[in-house]
Amino acid sequence: MEQNMTAYQRVHHLTTVLNRYRHEYYNLNAPTVEDQVYDRLFDELAALEKETGIRMGNSPTQTVGYPAVSKLKKTTHTIPLLSLDKTKSSEELLAFMGEQGVLLMLKLDGLTIKLTYENGVLQEASTRGDGDEGEIVTHNVTGITGIPSHIPFKGRLVVTGEAFIRPSDFAVLQATLVDSNGKPYKNGRNLAAGSVRLLDAKVCKERRINFMAFSVLEGFDNLALKSERLMQLWSLGFTVCHYLKSNRKMKLEELDMGIKMLQDYAKKYDVPIDGIVMSYNDVAYSKSCGRTEHHYKDGLAFKFEDDLFKTKLQTIEWTPTRTGEISPVAIFDTVEIDGCSVSRASLHNLSFIEALELRPGNRIIVSKRNMIIPHVEENLDRGAFDLQSVIPAKCPCCGEPTRIHINGETNGTKTLFCDNPACETRRLRQFVHFVGEKAMNIEGLSEGTLEKLIGRGFLHSFMDIYQLDRYKDEVIKMDGYGERSWQRLWDAIQRSRDTTFERYMIAMDIPMVGNTASRTLSRQFNASLEAFEDAIFQQFDFTQLPDFGETLHKNIHAWFQSEENWYTWAELRNFVTIAPPVAPVPIAVPGNPFMGKTVVVTGKVEPYSRTGINAKIEALGARAGSSVSSKTDYLICGENAGSKLEKAQSLGITVLTPAEFFRMIGE
């Protein structure tokens, strides 16, 4: 046995070497060793497999051929195989770590596989699928390097890991293989994912798939740490994904150094990665963190950068919004990003299109910025661009002439507008906003239903919603409706009559007046529409309110300069009742650190909605801000945090995880 090589490492080594010799002999007709050498190594492997109880799925002592199946059967994951939340900020990783011991592990770029063992024998290998249901790929174990078919372990053991293709192998395969569309594979991840799901294990073997374990889902219950469980996997014949362990809170420079070390390791050993994963090491603490529908909350994936994908712009779709602005959306050939099919991305405005010189037919580069929002990054076919030839001369909805608007300045942002107030799509969007959850909250008035009601002439103004009973008989006869459906809708309309100052303000759709601004106005005017009207008549200076700038001040006064808007504001009040303000129930916290402070929230803080968490902040005697500034005292950074985090860090503002915030208030 080679020096310093353990028995299970020798099993791995001999399996790999003998498979290579066998390939040279049978497939290439060019053996590099004598038969006696092959036989001696073969006998050594057979003896070691018997001694250790470890046998790899592709062991030459067992595989006479490679099985094939007619189709892939489904399997249910009793423990869902969810993903992790993501970040591109090492500062967020540090905040996530808190005081807990963590593992920093390579984020392998391939396909997640689950292996289920009973009393030392592999029973099932399956893909992650949608997290709840995957496909059984046990037959392909013989064609994948690194998966044991027999292990010296009694009882049940469930292991998850990644099937991947090494970058050097992909470079070779890419020159000869094409996908189902006859095109070369764009990356090793897609090729690995497709290969693992092949029906013929012999073809899978030719794709040079490797497997590394990264987690123990079931088994080793006596071990309290993930790192201890991973160490046990080594002794069972698994190759474990490389990781670093920290038992104490790290400094930022230490964390960055650890990330760099893992990157260097992956490059040196030809391992494909697209990031680093941080997870809590303590198993019990990890379970206590819970989960969302999308991901477990005991880990955070650090992405190096947004993946870029080449595709072709097919067309630009133009849709009128409720403000009259016509929004451009890029429609391009579908690309797979982070496991999702992406074929659309907002083009924002005419200035964005002009800057990239975008025309249908161009080759473009797209990404998912911050792993969330599809974005067109670059145009590879610039030149011969003319803005007028790209934009529609008439509104695609009503056919009225369009207008290019420049945002108040010669070099301001260019947008496209439809000025027709009767434009059906624009009007529909206004109704959709009005009945929405944050506004009047009328359940049952979906966009489809509104479109039918408007199309039949039942709705011309918001007030018509509260007089819809005039058309009860006609509504009941509509497709999908009947007496019960009508009654549910009418009951929802009646419930919406009792509303709040904030909802009424949001329903009016004054530009930039959303949850936070409406809440500030409610406090300022004691939830009185009459007091707010008086302020409008007296030209109240809204810039004196927190987070109200000059633009918002002008938006409010400009909105009330419209006769139609005034009419809607005044008439709608005859159909609704505004509830008096409800003071938040104070939360008693010893030494309350938030009293009198300004606290801003970014991202999702479960189990609260944004309105709910802001109400809790105000109940602490703090002010719930909407934007980060030098006056902000704390930023609570939840899931899918936005640009507020970066600004808070640049200003030196204290950033709290939701867990830290709840601990500070005794929850």
C-alpha positions as CSV (number, residue, x, y, z in Angstrom):
1,M,0.0,0.0,0.0
2,E,1.3,3.5,-0.9
3,Q,2.8,5.4,2.0
4,N,0.3,7.5,4.1
5,M,-2.7,6.1,2.2
6,T,-5.5,4.8,4.4
7,A,-7.4,1.6,3.5
8,Y,-10.4,3.5,2.2
9,Q,-8.2,5.9,0.2
10,R,-6.5,2.9,-1.3
11,V,-9.9,1.5,-2.3
12,H,-10.7,4.8,-4.1
13,H,-7.3,4.8,-5.7
14,L,-7.4,1.2,-7.0
15,T,-11.0,1.6,-8.2
16,T,-9.9,4.7,-10.3
17,V,-6.7,3.1,-11.6
18,L,-8.2,-0.2,-12.5
19,N,-11.1,1.5,-14.3
20,R,-8.6,3.5,-16.4
21,Y,-6.6,0.3,-17.2
22,R,-9.9,-1.5,-18.2
23,H,-10.9,1.4,-20.5
24,E,-7.5,1.3,-22.2
25,Y,-7.7,-2.4,-22.7
26,Y,-11.3,-2.8,-23.8
27,N,-12.2,0.5,-25.5
28,L,-8.9,1.9,-26.7
29,N,-7.2,-1.4,-27.5
30,A,-4.0,0.2,-26.0
31,P,-3.2,-1.4,-22.6
32,T,-0.5,0.4,-20.6
33,V,0.2,-2.4,-18.1
34,E,0.7,-6.2,-18.3
35,D,-2.2,-8.5,-17.4
36,Q,-0.2,-9.7,-14.4
37,V,-0.1,-6.1,-13.0
38,Y,-3.8,-5.6,-13.6
39,D,-4.6,-9.0,-11.9
40,R,-2.4,-8.2,-8.9
41,L,-4.1,-4.8,-8.3
42,F,-7.5,-6.3,-8.9
43,D,-6.9,-9.0,-6.2
44,E,-5.7,-6.3,-3.8
45,L,-8.8,-4.2,-4.4
46,A,-11.1,-7.3,-3.9
47,A,-9.3,-8.1,-0.6
48,L,-9.5,-4.4,0.6
49,E,-13.2,-4.2,-0.2
50,K,-13.8,-7.3,1.9
51,E,-11.6,-6.0,4.7
52,T,-13.0,-2.5,4.9
53,G,-16.6,-3.2,3.9
54,I,-16.3,-0.4,1.4
55,R,-17.1,-0.9,-2.2
56,M,-17.5,1.9,-4.7
57,G,-20.5,1.9,-7.1
58,N,-18.2,1.7,-10.1
59,S,-15.9,-0.9,-8.6
60,P,-14.3,-3.2,-11.4
61,T,-14.8,-6.1,-9.0
62,Q,-18.5,-5.9,-9.5
63,T,-19.5,-4.1,-12.6
64,V,-19.6,-6.4,-15.6
65,G,-21.7,-4.0,-17.5
66,Y,-23.7,-0.8,-17.1
67,P,-27.5,-1.0,-16.5
68,A,-30.1,1.0,-18.3
69,V,-33.7,2.0,-17.5
70,S,-36.7,2.8,-19.6
71,K,-37.6,5.9,-17.7
72,L,-36.7,7.7,-14.4
73,K,-39.1,7.0,-11.6
74,K,-40.1,9.7,-9.0
75,T,-39.3,9.6,-5.3
76,T,-40.5,11.8,-2.4
77,H,-38.0,13.5,-0.1
78,T,-39.3,13.1,3.4
79,I,-36.8,15.8,4.5
80,P,-37.1,18.5,1.8
81,L,-33.9,19.2,-0.1
82,L,-34.2,23.0,-0.1
83,S,-31.6,25.5,-1.2
84,L,-30.0,28.3,0.8
85,D,-30.4,32.0,0.8
86,K,-27.6,33.8,-1.1
87,T,-25.5,36.9,-0.7
88,K,-22.5,38.5,-2.5
89,S,-21.4,40.3,0.7
90,S,-18.8,38.9,3.1
91,E,-20.1,41.4,5.6
92,E,-23.5,39.7,5.5
93,L,-21.8,36.4,6.0
94,L,-20.1,37.8,9.1
95,A,-23.4,39.1,10.4
96,F,-25.1,35.8,9.7
97,M,-22.4,33.9,11.7
98,G,-23.0,35.9,14.9
99,E,-21.4,34.0,17.8
100,Q,-22.0,30.6,16.4
101,G,-19.4,28.1,15.2
102,V,-19.6,27.6,11.5
103,L,-18.3,25.6,8.5
104,L,-17.1,27.3,5.4
105,M,-17.5,24.9,2.5
106,L,-17.0,24.9,-1.3
107,K,-20.3,25.5,-3.1
108,L,-19.9,22.8,-5.8
109,D,-21.3,23.7,-9.2
110,G,-23.2,20.6,-10.3
111,L,-26.3,18.6,-9.4
112,T,-27.4,17.7,-5.9
113,I,-27.8,14.0,-5.3
114,K,-29.2,12.2,-2.3
115,L,-28.0,8.7,-1.3
116,T,-30.0,6.5,1.0
117,Y,-28.3,3.5,2.7
118,E,-29.8,0.7,4.8
119,N,-27.5,-1.5,6.8
120,G,-24.5,-0.6,4.7
121,V,-26.1,-1.1,1.2
122,L,-27.1,1.7,-1.1
123,Q,-30.8,1.5,-1.6
124,E,-31.5,4.7,-3.7
125,A,-29.7,7.5,-5.4
126,S,-32.0,10.4,-6.4
127,T,-31.8,13.9,-7.7
128,R,-32.9,17.0,-5.7
129,G,-35.7,17.8,-8.2
130,D,-38.0,20.5,-6.9
131,G,-36.9,19.9,-3.3
132,D,-39.9,17.8,-2.4
133,E,-39.8,15.3,-5.3
134,G,-36.8,14.0,-7.3
135,E,-36.0,11.3,-9.8
136,I,-34.4,8.0,-9.0
137,V,-31.0,7.6,-10.7
138,T,-29.6,4.6,-8.8
139,H,-28.7,2.8,-12.0
140,N,-26.2,5.5,-12.9
141,V,-24.1,5.0,-9.7
142,T,-22.0,2.5,-11.7
143,G,-21.1,5.4,-14.0
144,I,-20.2,8.0,-11.4
145,T,-16.9,8.2,-9.5
146,G,-17.1,8.6,-5.7
147,I,-20.3,6.9,-4.7
148,P,-19.9,3.8,-2.5
149,S,-22.4,1.0,-3.1
150,H,-21.5,-0.7,0.2
151,I,-20.3,0.9,3.4
152,P,-19.4,-0.5,6.9
153,F,-22.4,1.1,8.6
154,K,-25.4,-0.5,10.3
155,G,-28.7,1.3,10.3
156,R,-30.0,4.1,8.1
157,L,-27.8,6.7,6.6
158,V,-28.9,9.5,4.2
159,V,-26.1,11.6,2.6
160,T,-26.4,14.5,0.2
161,G,-23.7,15.7,-2.1
162,E,-23.0,17.1,-5.5
163,A,-22.4,15.3,-8.9
164,F,-20.1,17.4,-11.0
165,I,-17.6,17.5,-13.9
166,R,-14.1,18.8,-13.3
167,P,-13.3,21.9,-15.5
168,S,-10.4,20.1,-17.2
169,D,-12.8,17.2,-18.2
170,F,-15.5,19.6,-19.4
171,A,-13.0,21.3,-21.7
172,V,-12.4,17.9,-23.4
173,L,-16.1,16.9,-23.4
174,Q,-17.3,20.2,-24.8
175,A,-15.4,19.7,-28.0
176,T,-17.4,16.5,-28.8
177,L,-20.8,16.7,-27.1
178,V,-23.9,18.7,-28.0
179,D,-27.1,19.2,-26.1
180,S,-30.7,18.3,-27.2
181,N,-30.7,21.4,-29.5
182,G,-27.5,20.3,-31.3
183,K,-25.5,23.1,-29.6
184,P,-22.3,22.7,-27.5
185,Y,-22.9,22.6,-23.8
186,K,-22.4,26.0,-22.2
187,N,-21.1,24.9,-18.9
188,G,-20.2,21.8,-16.9
189,R,-23.2,22.2,-14.5
190,N,-25.7,21.7,-17.3
191,L,-23.8,18.7,-18.7
192,A,-23.5,17.1,-15.3
193,A,-27.2,17.6,-14.6
194,G,-28.2,16.1,-17.9
195,S,-25.7,13.2,-17.6
196,V,-26.9,12.1,-14.1
197,R,-30.4,11.8,-15.5
198,L,-29.5,9.7,-18.5
199,L,-31.3,6.4,-18.9
200,D,-28.1,4.5,-19.9
201,A,-25.3,4.2,-17.2
202,K,-22.8,3.4,-19.9
203,V,-23.3,6.8,-21.5
204,C,-23.3,8.5,-18.1
205,K,-19.9,6.9,-17.4
206,E,-18.4,8.5,-20.5
207,R,-19.3,12.0,-19.1
208,R,-16.7,11.7,-16.3
209,I,-19.0,12.6,-13.4
210,N,-17.6,12.8,-9.9
211,F,-19.4,12.9,-6.5
212,M,-18.5,14.6,-3.3
213,A,-20.6,14.5,-0.1
214,F,-21.5,17.7,1.8
215,S,-24.1,16.8,4.3
216,V,-25.6,14.0,6.5
217,L,-29.4,14.2,6.5
218,E,-30.0,11.1,8.6
219,G,-27.6,9.1,10.7
220,F,-24.8,9.7,13.4
221,D,-27.4,11.0,15.8
222,N,-24.9,10.7,18.6
223,L,-22.7,13.3,17.1
224,A,-23.6,16.9,17.9
225,L,-21.6,18.7,15.1
226,K,-21.9,18.6,11.4
227,S,-18.1,18.5,11.2
228,E,-18.0,15.3,13.3
229,R,-20.5,13.7,11.0
230,L,-18.6,14.7,7.9
231,M,-15.4,13.1,9.4
232,Q,-17.3,9.9,9.8
233,L,-18.1,9.9,6.1
234,W,-14.4,9.8,5.2
235,S,-14.1,6.5,7.0
236,L,-17.0,5.0,5.1
237,G,-15.4,5.6,1.7
238,F,-16.9,9.0,0.8
239,T,-15.0,11.9,-0.6
240,V,-16.2,14.9,1.4
241,C,-16.4,18.4,0.0
242,H,-13.5,20.5,1.3
243,Y,-14.4,22.9,4.2
244,L,-12.9,25.1,6.9
245,K,-14.2,25.2,10.5
246,S,-14.3,28.1,12.9
247,N,-15.3,27.7,16.6
248,R,-15.2,31.4,17.3
249,K,-16.5,34.6,15.8
250,M,-14.2,35.6,12.9
251,K,-13.0,39.0,11.9
252,L,-13.8,40.2,8.4
253,E,-10.3,39.9,7.2
254,E,-10.2,36.3,8.5
255,L,-13.4,35.5,6.8
256,D,-12.1,36.9,3.5
257,M,-8.9,35.0,3.9
258,G,-10.9,31.7,4.4
259,I,-12.9,32.4,1.3
260,K,-9.7,33.0,-0.7
261,M,-8.1,29.8,0.7
262,L,-11.1,27.8,-0.5
263,Q,-11.1,29.4,-3.9
264,D,-7.4,28.5,-4.3
265,Y,-8.1,24.9,-3.2
266,A,-10.8,24.5,-5.8
267,K,-8.5,25.9,-8.5
268,K,-5.6,23.8,-7.5
269,Y,-7.6,20.5,-7.4
270,D,-9.8,21.2,-10.4
271,V,-13.1,21.4,-8.5
272,P,-15.9,23.5,-10.1
273,I,-17.4,25.9,-7.7
274,D,-19.7,29.0,-8.0
275,G,-19.4,30.2,-4.4
276,I,-18.9,29.3,-0.7
277,V,-21.4,28.0,1.8
278,M,-21.4,29.1,5.4
279,S,-23.5,26.9,7.8
280,Y,-23.9,26.6,11.5
281,N,-21.9,23.6,12.8
282,D,-24.1,22.7,15.7
283,V,-26.8,20.3,14.4
284,A,-29.4,21.2,17.1
285,Y,-29.0,24.9,16.6
286,S,-29.3,24.5,12.9
287,K,-32.6,22.7,13.3
288,S,-33.9,25.4,15.6
289,C,-33.3,28.0,12.8
290,G,-36.2,26.7,10.8
291,R,-36.9,27.2,7.1
292,T,-38.9,29.1,4.5
293,E,-40.7,27.6,1.6
294,H,-37.6,28.1,-0.4
295,H,-34.6,27.6,1.8
296,Y,-33.2,26.4,5.2
297,K,-32.1,29.3,7.5
298,D,-29.1,27.6,9.0
299,G,-26.8,28.4,6.1
300,L,-26.0,31.2,3.7
301,A,-24.4,30.8,0.2
302,F,-21.8,33.4,-0.8
303,K,-21.7,33.9,-4.5
304,F,-18.6,35.3,-6.1
305,E,-20.4,37.2,-8.8
306,D,-23.5,37.1,-11.0
307,D,-23.3,34.4,-13.7
308,L,-23.4,35.9,-17.2
309,F,-25.1,34.1,-20.1
310,K,-25.1,34.8,-23.8
311,T,-28.5,34.8,-25.6
312,K,-30.4,36.5,-28.4
313,L,-32.8,39.4,-28.1
314,Q,-35.9,38.3,-30.0
315,T,-38.2,41.3,-29.4
316,I,-39.0,44.2,-27.1
317,E,-42.5,44.0,-25.5
318,W,-44.2,47.4,-24.6
319,T,-46.8,47.5,-21.9
320,P,-48.6,50.7,-20.6
321,T,-48.5,51.1,-16.8
322,R,-51.1,52.7,-14.6
323,T,-49.2,56.0,-14.8
324,G,-49.2,56.1,-18.6
325,E,-45.5,55.2,-18.9
326,I,-45.0,52.4,-21.4
327,S,-42.7,49.9,-19.9
328,P,-40.2,48.0,-22.2
329,V,-39.4,44.3,-21.5
330,A,-36.7,42.3,-23.3
331,I,-37.9,38.9,-24.7
332,F,-34.9,36.6,-25.4
333,D,-34.0,33.0,-26.0
334,T,-34.4,31.1,-22.7
335,V,-31.3,30.6,-20.5
336,E,-31.0,28.6,-17.3
337,I,-29.9,30.8,-14.4
338,D,-29.6,29.3,-10.9
339,G,-31.9,26.5,-11.9
340,C,-34.6,28.8,-13.3
341,S,-35.6,29.3,-16.9
342,V,-35.2,33.0,-17.7
343,S,-36.5,34.6,-21.0
344,R,-37.6,38.1,-19.9
345,A,-36.0,41.1,-18.3
346,S,-37.0,44.7,-17.8
347,L,-35.3,47.3,-20.0
348,H,-36.3,50.1,-17.6
349,N,-36.6,53.0,-19.9
350,L,-35.6,54.5,-23.3
351,S,-32.2,55.8,-22.0
352,F,-31.3,52.2,-20.9
353,I,-32.1,50.9,-24.4
354,E,-30.3,53.8,-26.0
355,A,-27.2,53.3,-23.9
356,L,-26.9,49.6,-24.9
357,E,-28.0,50.3,-28.5
358,L,-30.5,47.4,-28.3
359,R,-32.3,46.1,-31.3
360,P,-34.2,42.8,-31.8
361,G,-31.8,40.2,-33.2
362,N,-28.8,41.4,-31.1
363,R,-26.7,39.0,-29.1
364,I,-26.9,40.0,-25.5
365,I,-25.5,39.1,-22.1
366,V,-27.9,38.6,-19.3
367,S,-27.6,37.8,-15.6
368,K,-29.6,37.6,-12.4
369,R,-28.4,40.6,-10.4
370,N,-28.0,39.7,-6.7
371,M,-29.3,36.3,-7.7
372,I,-32.8,37.6,-7.9
373,I,-33.6,40.1,-10.8
374,P,-33.0,39.2,-14.5
375,H,-31.0,41.9,-16.1
376,V,-29.5,42.7,-19.6
377,E,-25.9,43.5,-19.0
378,E,-24.4,44.1,-22.4
379,N,-25.1,44.1,-26.2
380,L,-22.6,42.3,-28.3
381,D,-23.9,43.7,-31.6
382,R,-23.8,47.5,-31.1
383,G,-24.0,49.8,-34.1
384,A,-26.5,51.1,-36.6
385,F,-28.9,52.1,-33.8
386,D,-31.8,54.4,-34.1
387,L,-34.1,54.9,-31.2
388,Q,-37.1,55.9,-33.3
389,S,-36.9,52.6,-35.2
390,V,-37.1,50.6,-31.9
391,I,-40.0,52.3,-30.1
392,P,-43.6,52.0,-31.1
393,A,-45.1,55.2,-32.7
394,K,-48.5,54.3,-31.2
395,C,-49.6,52.8,-27.9
396,P,-49.8,49.0,-28.3
397,C,-53.0,49.1,-26.3
398,C,-55.2,52.0,-27.4
399,G,-53.4,53.1,-30.7
400,E,-52.9,56.7,-29.6
401,P,-49.6,58.4,-30.5
402,T,-46.8,57.8,-28.0
403,R,-44.6,60.6,-26.5
404,I,-41.0,60.6,-25.4
405,H,-40.6,62.3,-22.0
406,I,-37.3,63.6,-20.7
407,N,-37.2,63.8,-16.9
408,G,-37.1,67.5,-16.4
409,E,-33.6,68.0,-17.8
410,T,-31.9,68.1,-21.2
411,N,-29.9,65.0,-20.4
412,G,-32.5,63.4,-18.1
413,T,-33.9,59.9,-18.3
414,K,-36.0,59.2,-21.4
415,T,-39.3,57.3,-21.0
416,L,-42.1,56.5,-23.4
417,F,-45.7,57.6,-22.5
418,C,-49.2,57.1,-23.6
419,D,-51.2,60.2,-22.6
420,N,-54.6,58.7,-23.3
421,P,-56.4,58.5,-19.9
422,A,-58.9,56.1,-21.3
423,C,-56.2,53.6,-22.5
424,E,-57.6,50.3,-21.4
425,T,-54.4,48.7,-20.2
426,R,-53.4,51.8,-18.3
427,R,-56.9,51.9,-16.7
428,L,-56.8,48.2,-15.9
429,R,-53.5,48.6,-14.0
430,Q,-55.0,51.5,-12.0
431,F,-57.9,49.3,-10.9
432,V,-55.5,46.4,-10.1
433,H,-53.6,48.7,-7.8
434,F,-56.7,50.1,-6.2
435,V,-58.1,46.7,-5.2
436,G,-54.7,45.4,-4.2
437,E,-53.8,44.0,-0.7
438,K,-51.9,47.2,0.4
439,A,-54.7,49.5,-0.9
440,M,-58.4,48.7,-0.6
441,N,-57.7,44.9,-0.3
442,I,-60.8,43.6,-2.2
443,E,-60.4,39.9,-2.4
444,G,-61.8,38.2,-5.6
445,L,-61.2,41.2,-7.9
446,S,-58.3,39.6,-9.8
447,E,-56.9,41.3,-12.9
448,G,-58.8,38.9,-15.1
449,T,-62.1,39.7,-13.4
450,L,-61.5,43.4,-13.5
451,E,-60.7,43.1,-17.2
452,K,-64.1,41.5,-17.8
453,L,-66.0,44.0,-15.7
454,I,-64.3,47.0,-17.4
455,G,-64.8,45.4,-20.8
456,R,-68.5,45.0,-20.2
457,G,-68.8,48.6,-19.2
458,F,-69.6,47.9,-15.5
459,L,-66.6,49.8,-14.2
460,H,-65.6,53.3,-15.3
461,S,-64.4,54.7,-11.9
462,F,-63.3,53.3,-8.6
463,M,-66.7,54.4,-7.1
464,D,-68.4,52.0,-9.5
465,I,-67.0,49.1,-7.6
466,Y,-69.2,50.0,-4.6
467,Q,-72.2,50.1,-6.9
468,L,-71.5,46.9,-8.8
469,D,-74.8,45.4,-7.4
470,R,-76.5,47.4,-10.2
471,Y,-75.1,44.7,-12.5
472,K,-75.6,41.7,-10.2
473,D,-77.7,39.7,-12.7
474,E,-75.2,40.3,-15.5
475,V,-72.2,39.4,-13.3
476,I,-73.8,36.1,-12.2
477,K,-74.1,35.1,-15.8
478,M,-70.4,35.6,-16.5
479,D,-68.2,32.6,-17.1
480,G,-67.0,31.2,-13.8
481,Y,-69.6,33.1,-11.8
482,G,-72.8,32.3,-10.0
483,E,-74.8,33.3,-6.9
484,R,-72.1,32.1,-4.5
485,S,-69.2,33.7,-6.4
486,W,-71.1,37.0,-6.6
487,Q,-71.9,36.9,-2.9
488,R,-68.3,36.3,-2.0
489,L,-67.2,39.2,-4.2
490,W,-69.9,41.5,-2.9
491,D,-69.1,40.7,0.7
492,A,-65.4,41.5,0.0
493,I,-66.4,44.8,-1.5
494,Q,-68.5,45.6,1.6
495,R,-65.6,44.7,4.0
496,S,-63.3,47.1,2.1
497,R,-65.6,50.0,3.0
498,D,-64.1,50.0,6.5
499,T,-60.6,51.1,5.8
500,T,-57.7,53.1,7.1
501,F,-56.1,56.4,6.3
502,E,-53.0,54.6,5.1
503,R,-54.9,52.3,2.7
504,Y,-57.0,55.2,1.3
505,M,-53.8,57.1,0.6
506,I,-52.1,54.1,-1.1
507,A,-55.3,53.5,-3.2
508,M,-55.1,57.0,-4.6
509,D,-51.8,56.1,-6.2
510,I,-50.0,59.4,-5.6
511,P,-46.5,58.8,-7.0
512,M,-44.0,57.7,-4.2
513,V,-46.7,57.5,-1.5
514,G,-46.5,53.9,-0.3
515,N,-46.6,52.2,3.1
516,T,-44.0,54.3,4.9
517,A,-45.1,57.7,3.5
518,S,-48.8,57.0,4.1
519,R,-48.0,55.9,7.7
520,T,-46.0,59.2,8.3
521,L,-48.9,61.2,6.9
522,S,-51.4,59.4,9.1
523,R,-49.3,60.2,12.2
524,Q,-48.9,63.9,11.1
525,F,-52.6,64.4,10.5
526,N,-54.0,62.0,13.1
527,A,-55.5,59.8,10.4
528,S,-57.9,62.6,9.3
529,L,-58.6,63.0,5.6
530,E,-60.1,66.4,6.4
531,A,-56.9,67.6,8.1
532,F,-54.8,66.3,5.2
533,E,-57.1,68.2,2.8
534,D,-56.6,71.4,4.8
535,A,-52.8,70.9,4.5
536,I,-53.2,70.7,0.7
537,F,-55.2,73.9,0.5
538,Q,-52.7,75.7,2.7
539,Q,-49.7,74.5,0.7
540,F,-48.2,72.5,3.5
541,D,-44.5,71.9,3.3
542,F,-44.2,68.1,3.3
543,T,-40.4,68.2,3.2
544,Q,-40.5,68.8,7.0
545,L,-41.7,65.2,7.5
546,P,-39.2,62.4,8.0
547,D,-38.0,60.9,4.7
548,F,-40.1,63.4,2.6
549,G,-37.9,65.0,0.0
550,E,-38.6,67.7,-2.5
551,T,-39.8,65.3,-5.2
552,L,-42.4,63.6,-2.9
553,H,-43.5,67.1,-1.8
554,K,-44.1,68.1,-5.4
555,N,-45.8,64.8,-6.3
556,I,-48.5,65.3,-3.6
557,H,-49.3,68.8,-4.6
558,A,-49.2,68.0,-8.3
559,W,-51.6,65.1,-7.9
560,F,-54.2,67.4,-6.3
561,Q,-53.9,69.9,-9.1
562,S,-55.8,67.4,-11.3
563,E,-59.5,68.0,-11.3
564,E,-60.1,64.3,-12.0
565,N,-58.0,63.3,-9.0
566,W,-59.8,65.7,-6.7
567,Y,-63.2,64.3,-7.9
568,T,-62.1,60.7,-7.2
569,W,-60.7,61.7,-3.7
570,A,-63.9,63.5,-2.7
571,E,-66.4,61.1,-4.2
572,L,-64.8,57.9,-2.9
573,R,-65.1,59.2,0.6
574,N,-68.8,58.8,0.4
575,F,-68.4,55.1,0.1
576,V,-65.9,54.3,2.8
577,T,-65.3,54.9,6.5
578,I,-61.9,55.8,7.8
579,A,-61.0,54.0,11.0
580,P,-59.6,56.2,13.8
581,P,-55.8,55.8,14.4
582,V,-54.8,52.9,16.6
583,A,-51.8,53.6,18.8
584,P,-49.4,50.6,18.9
585,V,-49.4,48.6,22.1
586,P,-46.1,49.5,23.7
587,I,-43.6,46.7,24.1
588,A,-41.9,46.8,27.4
589,V,-38.2,46.0,27.0
590,P,-35.8,46.6,29.9
591,G,-33.1,49.1,28.9
592,N,-34.9,49.4,25.5
593,P,-32.1,50.2,23.0
594,F,-34.5,51.3,20.3
595,M,-36.4,54.0,22.1
596,G,-36.4,57.2,20.1
597,K,-34.2,55.6,17.4
598,T,-34.7,55.3,13.7
599,V,-34.8,51.7,12.5
600,V,-35.0,50.7,8.8
601,V,-35.7,47.2,7.5
602,T,-34.4,45.6,4.3
603,G,-35.3,42.2,3.0
604,K,-37.8,39.8,4.5
605,V,-38.1,39.3,8.2
606,E,-40.1,36.2,8.9
607,P,-42.8,35.7,10.1
608,Y,-43.7,39.4,9.7
609,S,-44.8,41.3,6.7
610,R,-43.1,44.7,6.2
611,T,-46.2,46.4,7.8
612,G,-46.0,44.0,10.7
613,I,-42.3,44.4,11.5
614,N,-42.7,48.2,11.2
615,A,-45.6,48.1,13.6
616,K,-43.4,46.2,16.1
617,I,-40.6,48.8,15.6
618,E,-43.0,51.6,16.4
619,A,-44.3,49.7,19.4
620,L,-40.8,49.9,20.8
621,G,-40.9,53.7,20.7
622,A,-38.8,53.8,17.6
623,R,-39.4,55.3,14.2
624,A,-39.7,52.9,11.2
625,G,-37.8,54.5,8.4
626,S,-38.1,53.7,4.7
627,S,-34.6,54.7,3.5
628,V,-31.1,54.6,5.0
629,S,-29.5,57.9,5.7
630,S,-27.0,59.4,8.2
631,K,-30.0,59.7,10.6
632,T,-30.6,56.0,10.6
633,D,-29.6,54.2,13.9
634,Y,-30.2,50.6,13.0
635,L,-30.7,48.5,9.9
636,I,-32.4,45.1,10.3
637,C,-31.1,43.0,7.4
638,G,-33.5,40.2,6.5
639,E,-33.6,37.7,3.6
640,N,-32.9,39.0,0.1
641,A,-31.5,42.3,1.4
642,G,-31.3,45.2,-1.1
643,S,-28.9,48.1,-1.6
644,K,-29.8,49.5,1.8
645,L,-27.3,47.2,3.4
646,E,-24.4,48.5,1.3
647,K,-25.4,52.1,2.1
648,A,-25.7,51.3,5.8
649,Q,-22.2,49.8,5.9
650,S,-20.7,52.8,4.1
651,L,-22.3,55.1,6.7
652,G,-21.2,52.9,9.6
653,I,-24.7,52.2,10.7
654,T,-25.3,49.2,13.0
655,V,-26.6,46.2,11.1
656,L,-28.7,43.6,12.9
657,T,-29.8,40.2,11.7
658,P,-33.5,39.5,12.5
659,A,-32.3,37.0,15.2
660,E,-30.2,39.7,16.9
661,F,-33.1,42.2,16.8
662,F,-35.5,39.7,18.4
663,R,-32.9,38.8,21.1
664,M,-32.4,42.5,21.9
665,I,-36.2,42.9,22.5
666,G,-36.4,39.7,24.5
667,E,-38.1,37.4,21.9
